[in-house]
Amino acid sequence: MYSTIMVPVDLAHLGTLTKALSTATDLAKHYDVPVVYVGVTSAAPGPLGHTPEEYGDKLSSFAAEQANAGGIKTSSQTLVSHDPTTDVDDALLQAVKDTGADLVVMASHLPGLADYVWPSNGGKIAAHSSASVFVVRG
């Protein structure tokens, strides 16, 4: 049914991704497909890496940990943006195309007032991607 699952990952907030990561692992096992973990970073030094390559190494290590813990096939893709906060949706939409993902599993928060003015990341990906999007709350 699915061939590749893409999971957007914010390495700075892994604690908020537990349910989405578990969901992606369960779906990957069920459909026997690989998971691509995608992270968006800046070229400027930050707390998760002095360079995009250092960030990419951390993301790759995270993907390997997920593979070992879940018994699934994984890979990672690092995207570099001038301003990850404002570019994340467009970067993720491009990543869906680049990875060939036909299912995106992503964490989200409960909608609030601001979500009626500005769409959530998951909402934008679902509206503008050809992939199915599984938005996991909590």
GIDATA-V798887 format. One record per helix or strand of 3 or more residues. SS is the DSSP state (helix for helix, strand for strand). FROM is the first residue (numbers start at 1). TO is the last residue. If there is no record, write none. Layout:
ss=(SS	SS)
from=(FROM	FROM)
to=(TO	TO)
//
This chain:
ss=(strand	helix	helix	strand	helix	strand	helix	strand	helix	helix	strand)
from=(4	11	18	34	52	74	84	103	113	121	132)
to=(8	16	31	42	70	81	99	108	116	128	137)
//
